[in-house]
Amino acid sequence: VQLQASGGGLVQTGGSLRLSCAATGRTFSTYTMGWFLQAPGKEREFVAAISGSGISIYYSDSVKGRFTISRDNAKKTVYLQMNSLKPEDTAVYYCARNGGGSYFYTGAYDSWGQGTQVTVSS
């Protein structure tokens, strides 16, 4: 599978962005998909995940209530709606496919997109 993330950019504090991650392959709907972020000098960390059916959704505490993950299996795309953005949200955001294991553990994800930069100015 190949994952192509897009939608990043520069936004002011309090603004919104919508990230998209388009996937190739025929089995997209069977996989949990996740979003992670990596700030400069820091490790990659979990943001949100959504099960293949879309029924189960998980968020990190830092984004809960501000970000919304969703997916469209017909379009093989997963989204991350980011509202009320803060300067500390600034990072490269990656989408990934969970190959099995905990939804918040980077090691459980076996395919990664190239990342899209999100910069929030104060």
RODREN-272492 format. One line per field, with one value per residue (C-alpha): residue number from 0; x, y, z; residue in one letter. Coordinates in nm, 3 decimals, always signed. Layout:
nr = (NUM;...) .
X = (X;...) .
Y = (Y;...) .
Z = (Z;...) .
rest = (a;...) .
END
This chain:
nr = (0;1;2;3;4;5;6;7;8;9;10;11;12;13;14;15;16;17;18;19;20;21;22;23;24;25;26;27;28;29;30;31;32;33;34;35;36;37;38;39;40;41;42;43;44;45;46;47;48;49;50;51;52;53;54;55;56;57;58;59;60;61;62;63;64;65;66;67;68;69;70;71;72;73;74;75;76;77;78;79;80;81;82;83;84;85;86;87;88;89;90;91;92;93;94;95;96;97;98;99;100;101;102;103;104;105;106;107;108;109;110;111;112;113;114;115;116;117;118;119;120;121) .
X = (+0.000;+0.106;-0.018;-0.020;-0.085;-0.186;-0.355;-0.090;+0.001;+0.045;-0.243;-0.291;-0.372;-0.737;-0.756;-0.843;-0.693;-0.812;-0.554;-0.622;-0.447;-0.519;-0.433;-0.380;-0.464;-0.780;-0.803;-0.815;-1.143;-1.003;-0.729;-0.721;-0.563;-0.381;-0.239;+0.084;+0.284;+0.651;+0.777;+1.140;+1.376;+1.102;+0.978;+0.679;+0.363;+0.009;-0.269;-0.574;-0.683;-0.995;-1.092;-1.163;-1.537;-1.506;-1.687;-1.390;-1.208;-0.925;-0.757;-0.463;-0.557;-0.387;-0.619;-0.943;-1.227;-1.034;-0.946;-1.176;-1.063;-1.285;-1.259;-1.428;-1.363;-1.509;-1.247;-0.977;-0.908;-0.871;-0.910;-0.802;-1.007;-0.802;-0.981;-0.875;-0.514;-0.240;+0.130;+0.218;+0.035;+0.312;+0.470;+0.492;+0.180;+0.193;-0.080;-0.017;-0.176;-0.199;-0.063;-0.169;-0.124;-0.202;-0.351;-0.120;+0.207;+0.411;+0.560;+0.216;+0.195;+0.351;+0.297;+0.356;+0.283;+0.545;+0.416;+0.264;+0.385;+0.145;+0.264;+0.054;+0.164;+0.096) .
Y = (+0.000;+0.359;+0.650;+1.011;+1.279;+1.632;+1.939;+2.083;+2.449;+2.765;+2.879;+3.122;+3.017;+2.918;+2.830;+2.504;+2.264;+1.940;+1.674;+1.396;+1.067;+0.877;+0.508;+0.261;-0.106;-0.311;-0.380;-0.027;-0.083;-0.371;-0.170;+0.067;+0.393;+0.643;+0.992;+1.076;+1.394;+1.462;+1.795;+1.900;+1.712;+1.494;+1.142;+1.062;+1.050;+0.928;+1.171;+0.971;+0.636;+0.495;+0.133;-0.007;+0.025;+0.369;+0.257;+0.271;+0.603;+0.704;+1.035;+1.151;+1.366;+1.668;+1.678;+1.536;+1.778;+1.973;+1.715;+1.472;+1.166;+1.015;+0.794;+0.732;+0.372;+0.419;+0.688;+0.501;+0.819;+0.905;+1.262;+1.464;+1.777;+2.004;+2.289;+2.540;+2.491;+2.590;+2.668;+2.343;+2.152;+2.256;+1.938;+1.710;+1.494;+1.138;+0.896;+0.527;+0.185;-0.036;-0.381;-0.523;-0.415;-0.121;+0.180;+0.426;+0.239;+0.349;+0.002;-0.142;+0.058;-0.100;+0.163;+0.536;+0.835;+1.098;+1.351;+1.696;+2.004;+2.190;+2.522;+2.723;+3.081;+3.266) .
Z = (+0.000;-0.060;+0.147;+0.027;+0.287;+0.199;+0.339;+0.566;+0.569;+0.772;+0.989;+1.275;+1.629;+1.652;+1.284;+1.114;+0.866;+0.714;+0.637;+0.389;+0.336;+0.016;+0.000;-0.277;-0.254;-0.237;+0.137;+0.276;+0.460;+0.664;+0.832;+1.125;+1.012;+1.229;+1.234;+1.412;+1.452;+1.488;+1.613;+1.554;+1.782;+1.923;+1.872;+1.659;+1.869;+1.834;+1.743;+1.638;+1.496;+1.336;+1.283;+0.938;+0.983;+1.138;+1.451;+1.688;+1.719;+1.950;+2.026;+2.227;+2.523;+2.366;+2.065;+2.205;+2.146;+1.881;+1.615;+1.435;+1.245;+0.977;+0.673;+0.342;+0.244;-0.103;-0.168;+0.029;+0.220;+0.587;+0.712;+1.012;+1.076;+1.299;+1.475;+1.740;+1.640;+1.882;+1.823;+2.001;+1.724;+1.487;+1.346;+1.049;+1.041;+0.913;+0.825;+0.869;+0.835;+1.142;+1.062;+1.398;+1.757;+1.977;+1.800;+1.981;+1.926;+1.624;+1.591;+1.517;+1.192;+0.885;+0.614;+0.642;+0.425;+0.349;+0.602;+0.565;+0.752;+0.978;+1.117;+1.362;+1.418;+1.741) .
rest = (v;q;l;q;a;s;g;g;g;l;v;q;t;g;g;s;l;r;l;s;c;a;a;t;g;r;t;f;s;t;y;t;m;g;w;f;l;q;a;p;g;k;e;r;e;f;v;a;a;i;s;g;s;g;i;s;i;y;y;s;d;s;v;k;g;r;f;t;i;s;r;d;n;a;k;k;t;v;y;l;q;m;n;s;l;k;p;e;d;t;a;v;y;y;c;a;r;n;g;g;g;s;y;f;y;t;g;a;y;d;s;w;g;q;g;t;q;v;t;v;s;s) .
END
